[in-house]
């Protein structure tokens, strides 16, 4: 079965912006299934548009900034 975006329900989503990127903490439920936490990064390009990037490693400033969002997202899990 292929992924169907219309079945993916966004239960929670908040972002924190940094100088050249933003990190988004989200909770999704696919097809009424178990809600799951997703953390993603987007980097700002030269023209100011955000583009998806692998999250990879985070610096302390990023971890401290998203921890309140992770705590907030727990009520949707």
BARO-312131 format. One record per residue (C-alpha): z, x, y; residue number from 1. Coordinates in Angstrom, 3 decimals. Layout:
BEGIN
up  east  north  num
Z  X  Y  NUM
...
//
This chain:
BEGIN
up  east  north  num
0.000  0.000  0.000  1
-1.043  1.420  3.364  2
1.214  1.448  6.426  3
0.789  -1.654  8.588  4
2.090  -1.195  12.159  5
2.445  -4.976  12.595  6
5.187  -4.978  9.914  7
7.199  -2.229  11.660  8
9.880  -3.914  13.818  9
11.448  -1.852  16.650  10
15.156  -2.754  16.719  11
16.295  -0.119  19.243  12
14.605  2.546  21.340  13
15.834  4.736  24.205  14
14.579  8.038  25.589  15
15.989  11.014  27.445  16
13.623  12.958  29.707  17
13.781  16.706  30.201  18
11.730  19.046  32.390  19
8.653  19.166  30.153  20
9.433  16.731  27.336  21
11.284  13.620  26.280  22
13.146  12.762  23.100  23
13.253  9.186  21.852  24
15.883  7.778  19.503  25
14.711  4.614  17.732  26
15.657  2.317  14.878  27
12.861  0.641  12.916  28
12.792  -1.837  10.052  29
9.586  -1.964  8.028  30
8.688  -5.320  6.500  31
12.291  -6.574  6.717  32
13.597  -3.512  4.897  33
16.581  -1.264  5.587  34
16.720  -0.160  9.253  35
16.134  3.567  9.679  36
16.770  6.031  12.496  37
13.818  7.912  13.975  38
14.049  10.780  16.474  39
10.820  11.951  18.098  40
9.658  14.347  20.785  41
6.806  14.040  23.279  42
5.692  16.975  25.420  43
4.297  16.485  28.924  44
0.788  17.879  29.344  45
-0.596  19.455  32.524  46
-1.921  16.050  33.652  47
1.554  14.501  33.321  48
0.822  12.466  30.183  49
3.186  12.565  27.205  50
1.797  13.609  23.824  51
3.482  13.452  20.417  52
4.960  16.727  19.122  53
7.008  17.602  16.051  54
10.700  17.378  16.895  55
11.563  20.655  15.201  56
14.634  22.378  16.565  57
16.664  21.238  19.553  58
18.621  23.216  22.109  59
22.247  22.315  22.846  60
21.286  20.460  26.058  61
18.982  18.166  24.050  62
21.565  17.531  21.328  63
24.259  16.665  23.877  64
21.844  14.321  25.696  65
20.777  12.354  22.611  66
24.167  12.074  20.878  67
25.168  8.999  22.946  68
21.847  7.377  21.979  69
22.452  8.114  18.293  70
25.915  6.552  18.592  71
24.422  3.510  20.346  72
21.739  3.156  17.668  73
24.337  2.909  14.862  74
24.951  -0.786  15.615  75
21.295  -1.489  14.673  76
21.459  0.317  11.329  77
//
